[in-house]
């Protein structure tokens, strides 16, 4: 199933690159993202057992990694710095509990990482982004930015918990249709890819060298995240730690790129989607073989 989803993701990315007209549908990104988060948080049980010190360490590393990537990328180009920033700061992907279960690891650890890293992202990004973009926001505008980004994460989390606790039969019905929400994920990939394609074809003269440097930077960032995450986690949770820091919520980064920066910075999340699917597919095979030998 994971392999099939990976193929569908790559197909959606290809469709978007071939159809720049999909740029007209970027207004669907945020509602679809919030719907995906809602279904993901619907099965999350929040209690003290899912949290650990290492998750806090990982969340605290996000701004350091993000800013380090930004300033390194700026030596080459401002847009490269911003696209690396987005993926350095991005929180843990909501699919990681499923991946942890596929590798027979602790899914609850991933749930705690999702909540903590998303909270860190919602607090850091609204303050950091205007500073880096050189935008002087009024208190009212800053409050609106905090609300927009924060509610995109907090809204689905709160609604998911309310539905889980008090929904009864409705919650059961929602869980049955939850897997089909993957179509919304594919839609967001295609639309974001279409927006990038439209920008590259009609609004930008981005050289091939920029794309190659971006690919190299994103690849290095991905490897750093997975390795560092595994080192931060307790010895018996190395795989979970690597997923917590390495597997990113690219949908959130895509929305931020198109809503507040420019379509070119979508290149970072797109490259990360490609690389992380290849990496995790290999990780699943490696972990399975290691467990069998043990």
Secondary structure, 3 states (H helix, E strand, C coil): CHHHHHHHHHHHHHHHHHCHHHHHHCCHHHHHHHHHHHHHHHCCCCCHHHCCHHHHHHHHHHHHHHHHHHHHHHCCCHHHHHHHHHHHHCCECCCHHHHHHHCCCCHHHHHHHHHHHHHHHHHHHHHHHHHHHCCCCCHHHHHHHHHHHHHHHHHHHHHHHHHHHHCCHHHHHHHHHHHHHHHHHHHHHHHHHHHHHHHHHHHCCCCHHHHHHHHHHHHHHHHHHHHHHHHHCCHHHHHHHHHHHHCECHHHHHHHHHHHCCHHHHHHHHHHHHHHHHHHHHHHHHHHHHHHHC
